Amino acid sequence: MKLISINVSMPRNVLYKDRTYKTGIFKDPVDGPVLLGKLNLEGDGQADLKNHGGFDQAVYFYSLEHYKFWRKKLNKDSLPPGLFGENFTVTGMTEENVFIGDIYRIGEAKIQVTKPRSPCFKLNMRMETDDFVEVFIKEEKPGFYCRVVEEGFVEAGNEIILIEQGNIEKSIKHVFHFKHATKNEL
């Protein structure tokens, strides 16, 4: 497992459907070591602190393995790291093999997996379409959030080391599927 790209942005105003929204979803890769603090990465921010960020959503992970799928699905030759609003683009960590409660070491930092991402309309804004959130949910490739157990510097290229296994009955995929399948059946 490896950290491929660190992606950050500060909130900015974006026009979408004739309305201006403040968002931090437009992430760009950064070079060099970055401090991962208790609430986020240095240089990163969230516009809607009620639904994004905080201790249990300090950093958002997304698998590079999913990029191949999305390139084909979206008919794109390439997609930039951070496209899905993730802070960490990683390899070897998918919804099937990451579990709620897993603890990992990345560089100087230690993180713990808390929950899958539940996308909001701002992902539609980022992808410039009205239905991407529905497709994203259907494909069950949400990525996941983590809390920061120990602050420290991280850098693209860092190995990601599992320190402690979480609840193996609660993979990210299982929790995401249960949440959204149940919601759709109501």
C-alpha positions, -999 to 999 in steps of 0.1 A, spaced: 0 0 0 14 34 -10 5 71 -9 6 81 -45 -6 118 -43 -14 143 -17 -42 167 -28 -53 199 -12 -74 230 -18 -88 259 1 -125 266 -3 -135 288 -32 -167 300 -48 -179 280 -78 -209 288 -100 -232 257 -105 -267 258 -118 -270 296 -116 -260 296 -80 -226 302 -63 -214 276 -38 -183 276 -16 -164 243 -19 -131 227 -13 -137 197 -37 -113 210 -64 -81 194 -50 -47 197 -66 -16 175 -60 12 190 -39 49 181 -37 70 175 -6 61 168 30 28 180 43 17 182 79 -13 160 86 -30 176 116 -60 164 137 -85 182 115 -69 182 80 -38 185 59 -19 218 59 -31 238 30 -65 221 28 -99 233 40 -136 225 39 -163 250 32 -192 231 49 -179 221 83 -213 207 93 -210 179 67 -172 178 59 -140 177 79 -138 174 116 -120 148 137 -137 117 121 -133 131 85 -99 147 88 -85 130 56 -102 114 26 -86 84 8 -94 72 -27 -79 43 -46 -58 48 -77 -71 14 -89 -106 31 -93 -92 56 -117 -88 30 -145 -125 21 -141 -136 57 -141 -115 66 -172 -133 38 -191 -167 47 -177 -163 84 -184 -145 78 -217 -115 99 -206 -78 93 -215 -67 105 -182 -80 118 -149 -59 140 -125 -52 129 -89 -77 145 -65 -105 145 -90 -129 129 -66 -120 154 -39 -97 130 -21 -68 142 0 -48 109 -5 -48 90 -38 -35 56 -27 -28 21 -41 -36 -12 -25 -65 1 -4 -99 -5 -17 -134 -7 -1 -131 -45 0 -98 -47 20 -102 -17 43 -122 -20 75 -138 4 100 -113 8 128 -81 -2 108 -51 18 120 -23 27 96 11 44 97 18 68 69 51 87 72 51 102 107 13 101 111 -10 74 123 -46 73 111 -78 53 118 -105 44 93 -139 58 104 -164 55 75 -171 55 38 -177 87 20 -213 96 13 -211 120 -17 -231 152 -20 -241 173 -50 -207 190 -50 -193 158 -67 -218 165 -95 -204 200 -97 -168 187 -98 -176 162 -125 -197 187 -145 -228 165 -147 -262 163 -129 -261 126 -122 -226 116 -112 -235 111 -75 -261 85 -85 -235 67 -106 -209 70 -79 -232 54 -54 -243 26 -78 -207 17 -85 -198 14 -48 -164 30 -51 -168 57 -24 -133 58 -8 -132 64 30 -125 89 57 -100 86 86 -93 103 119 -58 113 128 -45 94 158 -10 109 156 -2 141 137 29 141 115 44 148 81 34 127 52 47 127 16 37 112 -17 57 79 -20 52 70 17 44 33 23 11 28 42 15 2 69 -13 -16 87 -7 -14 124 -39 -28 138 -68 -46 120 -103 -31 126 -136 -49 125 -133 -74 96 -170 -78 95 -173 -41 85 -154 -34 53 -159 0 38 -178 -17 9 -201 -35 33 -210 -4 53 -215 17 22 -237 -9 6 -258 -14 37 -263 24 41 -273 30 5 -292 -2 -2 -313 3 29 -319 40 20 -330 30 -15 -354 3 -2 -373 28 20 
